[in-house]
Amino acid sequence: MTGSEVEETMREKIKTFVLEVLSETMLVPVDDVTEETSLGDGGLELDSLSTVELIVQVENHFAFKIPEEAVDPSVVKTLGGFVDTVSAHYETVEAVQW
């Protein structure tokens, strides 16, 4: 498996987990959610507390810390953006551990 295939696999795992948390824990309907779906208004309707809860769930599940500034709502506005940001930070942690 190439490095990019591993990255894509991890990104998909993160996305799947995020959708599960949204659906099962936060009770957010995800049937029509796409990568472009807004995290806030007009999309998933997550407020700042819900976003923090989602981040904590991801951190606990994948056992790494995401810097608060990395998921600033003014920068990370969509589901795809959130997954990309989390995935990038996970890859950085993995690289440091090796």
Order of alpha helices (4+ residues) and beta strands (2+ residues): alpha-alpha-alpha
